[in-house]
Amino acid sequence: MEFMVYMPPPTLLTVRPNFTIDGAVNVELTSRLLGLTIVSQIGGPCRCSARFTNFANGDYLYFSPSLLDFGKRLCVSVADQIVFEGKVFGLKAGFSGGVPDLTALAGDRLEDLAMVRRTRTFNDVSDADVVQRIAGDYGLTAVVDLGGPVHQVLAQANQTDLEFLDQRMRATNALYWVEDSVLHVSKARGQLSTAPTLVYGENLRQFEAAADARSQRTEIRVTGWDVASKTAISCYANASIVSAVV
């Protein structure tokens, strides 16, 4: 299967992705590739889903852990440019009446933060201090460009380290991402000065629009604890409050 990279019109470049497992290039994976999806984002783990033919010459190909296995480093490059690098965290076998297939699911180092759930408190720390603490827990180096106050108490209540990190970064309007073993955090610089123009059928190949009533709320409540005054915090906003300010 060929991997299509869409460039600004009128250029359409057709290339084949290359796979590296634990530092070793594997040409066979490229030739047996059925589908490849890579989701790259700032503010969450980057993920890769690669589906391969899993049967040839009367036998299965990738059920042995010698090649594709949990924890192995997976690198995908296109035209000598690395587009994904991470660890395999899932394997999925498919049997649909045709040739069996195997899908390798991988994520970058932020996936490690989603594996540990904790309840703990941080005392007299800034959000930059919290980032350094979390990065150190996973052997990551933190490069932090983040201001903000020192908090008397920050509580991580039954959250994964990734959920807690994401919560604090949203509270400070900061962006975070991982490159190799470095956790980067930077204050958001606002919107792009010039918004790109996307035209369906030209530089926009596909899009979806959806409305989901399950995500709508009639009321939002926020509760907490004021450490200084030793009093509970409870606030809410409903439709009437929103209507009054619109």
N, C-alpha and C positions, 0 to 999 in steps of 0.2 A: 504494500500500500504506500502511496505517496502522500506526503504531508504538504498541504497548501499554505503558503504564506502570502497574504494579500498585501500588496504595496499600493501606494497612491496611483490612481489611474493615469495612463492606461496600462501600467506594468503589472503582470501577474507572474510571480516567480514560483516555480515548482521545484521543491527540494526534498531530500530524504533526511529524516532525523537520525542522528547517531546516538547509540546508547553505550554508556560506560557503567560497569558494575564493579564496585570496590576498586576503582582505578583502572580496570582492564576493559578495553574496547571490545564490544561484542557485536560483530557484523550480523550474526544469525538473528538477533532480536530485530534488527532493522528489516530484514527480509521477511520476517514472519509477523510484522506489525499489521494489526487490523484497524486499530483506532487509537488516537492519542488526544487527550485533553489536558491542558495545562492552565491553571488558574493562578495568576500572579497578582498580588495585591499589597498595598501598604495599609497596615492596620489589621493584620491577621496572617495566618499561615499561608504559604504558597503550596499548592497541591498539584499532583500529577496523577493521571489515570492512563495507563498504557495497556492495551488489550492485544494479546498475541495468539496466533494459532497454536494449539497445544497437542496436536496429534500428527504423526508422520511415520511412515514405514511400519505401521501396525503397533505403535506404542505411543504412550504419552511422553511429552517432551520436558515439561517444567514442574512436575510434581515432586521431583527430587530437590532438596534444598541447596544443591551444589551451585546453582546459578541464582535463582530468584528465591529469596528467603527474607524473613522478618529481620529488620535492622541493617540490611545491606545498603550501601550507598549507591544511589541511582542518579546518574547525570545524563541529561538530554541536551544535545547541541544541534543546532541547525546552521548550516553554512559557517562552521567554525565559531559560532556564537553560542555560549551556554545559555539556554533558556530555562533550565530547571536543574536544581541540585538539592537532594535531600535523602531521607531514609525510607525504606519500604516499611509501611506499618500495616498493610493489609494485602491479602491475596484472595481472589474471587474466581472460582471455576464456573464456566458456563457450558450448558448442554442444551442446545435448542433444536436438535434433529439434524444439524449439519456437522461440520467439523468442530470438536470441542475447542474452547478457548480458555485462556487464563488472563485475568486482569491484575496487574500490579498497581497498588495504591501507595503513593509516597507523599511525604510532606517535608518541609524544611524544619529547622531546629525549633521553631515556635510550637510544633506539634508536641515536643517534649513537655512543654509547659501545660498542655491540656491533659496530661496523664496523671497529675498530682493534685489532689483536692485537700485544702487545709482550712483550719480556723486558727487565726493568730492575729496579734496586734503589733503595730509599729508605733513606737513612742518618740515624739520630738524629731520627726523626720520630714524632709521635703519629698516631693514626688521623684526627684532625681535620685535621692537616697534609696527609695523603694526600688527603682529600676536597677540600681547597682546591686542591691541585695538579691533581687530575683535573678539577675544575670549570673551572679556568683554561684547561686544554687545549682546552676546547670553548666558551669564551666564556660560561660560565655563572657566575652569582653564587651563592656557597655560603653558606647560613645553617645553622650547625652548632651543635647543643647536644649535645656529646659529650665526656665525660671520658676518662680512661684514661692509661696510662703512655706514656713515650717509648721507642720500640723502637730498638735499635742498628741492626738491619737488617730491612727488609721486602722480600720478593722477589716480583715479578710475573713468573711463569715461563710464557711462551707462553700468556698469557691475554688475552682482550679486556679493555678497561678496565671494561666492565660486569661481567664475571665477577670481576675483582679487587675492584672496589668491593663487589659482593655478598658476596664472601668475607670482606672486612674487616668489613662491617656485621653479618654473622652472628656473627663472632668477638666482637664487642662488644655483641651483642644490641641493635642499633640499627635504626631504621626509616629509609627514604629514599624520596623521591619528588620529582618535578619539577612545578613550577607555572610555566608560561610559560618564562622563562629563568632560573629560580631553582631550584637544587638544595638541597632541605631534608634535613637529617639530625637525627634526634632519638632519644634513648635510649628504648627501649620502656618503657612505663609499666605493664607487666603485663597481666593479663587484665581484662576488663570486670568491674566490681563486681557488676553484675546481668546474667547471661546472658540473651539474648532467647529466648523460647519460640517455636519454629516448629511449626506444625500443618499437615500435608499436606492440601491441599484448601481451606485457609483462607489464611493469610499465606505459605505455602510452595507455590509453583506446580509445581515440578519438582525432582527430585534424582536422583542416581545413586550406587550403591555398587558398588565393584569391588575385587577382590583380584587382584594380579598377582605371580606367582612370580618374574618376571624382576627385580624390585626387591629380592628377599630375598638376604641374604648370610650365608654360614656363618662368615666371618672378616673382620675389618677390621684393616688395618695402617696405621700412621702413621709416616712417615719424615721426617727433617729434618736440620738441622745446628745444633749448639750453637756459636755464634760465640765465646762467652767461653772455653769449654774446648777448642775446636777438635776436637770429637768428633761422630761421627754419632749421630743419634737414631733408634731403631727400636723401636716398640711395637706390640702386636697384642692383639686381644680376639676370642675365639671363643665358641661356644655354651656351653662349660663355665664360662667366666668369668661370662657373663650369668646362667646358672642358679644360680651360687653366691651372687649378690646379690639375686635375686628372692625 
